[in-house]
Structures are given as C-alpha cells and as structure tokens.
C-alpha cells in the first residue's frame, strides 16, 4: 500500500501495532493512524 498524497510506502502504526491491537468491542480505535493500521512517514495517519 502507498500513501495517496505522496506515493511513499505505508508502515504499520506503532500505536496500535499495525491494527492488531483490539479496541472497544474488538474494533480498532486509533487516532494516530485514523483506524487504518498503517501510517505514512511523511503524512502520518491522515493520508486517506
């Protein structure tokens, strides 16, 4: 997967372990990656 803004490769979000950390009711709830599980090194989780 690549960032839609800059085309850089996306990395697993450290805050939620790449989306593998379970949140409320088993749903991902991470504001660092905007609930995607991945982040861009340049744009963070707000690349969508």
C-alpha positions in Angstrom: 0.0 0.0 0.0 1.2 3.5 -0.8 0.3 7.0 0.5 -2.3 8.6 -1.6 -0.7 12.0 -1.1 2.9 11.3 -1.8 3.2 7.7 -3.0 5.5 6.6 -0.2 5.1 3.1 1.2 3.0 2.9 4.4 4.2 1.4 7.6 2.5 -0.4 10.5 1.2 2.1 13.1 3.3 1.8 16.3 0.4 3.0 18.5 -2.0 0.1 17.6 0.5 -2.5 16.5 -0.5 -2.2 12.8 -4.2 -2.6 13.6 -3.7 -5.8 15.6 -4.5 -4.2 18.9 -8.1 -4.7 19.8 -10.1 -1.6 20.8 -13.6 -1.2 22.1 -15.8 -4.2 21.2 -12.9 -5.7 19.2 -13.0 -2.7 16.8 -9.8 -0.7 16.1 -9.9 2.7 17.7 -6.7 4.5 17.0 -6.4 8.2 16.3 -2.7 8.0 15.3 -3.5 6.1 12.1 -7.1 7.1 11.7 -8.2 3.5 12.3 -6.3 2.2 9.2 -3.5 0.4 11.0 -0.9 2.0 8.7 0.9 5.4 8.7 2.9 7.3 6.1 6.3 8.5 7.4 5.5 12.0 5.9 1.8 12.4 6.5 1.1 10.1 9.5 -2.4 8.5 9.6 -4.2 11.3 7.8 -3.1 10.1 4.3 -6.6 8.9 3.3 
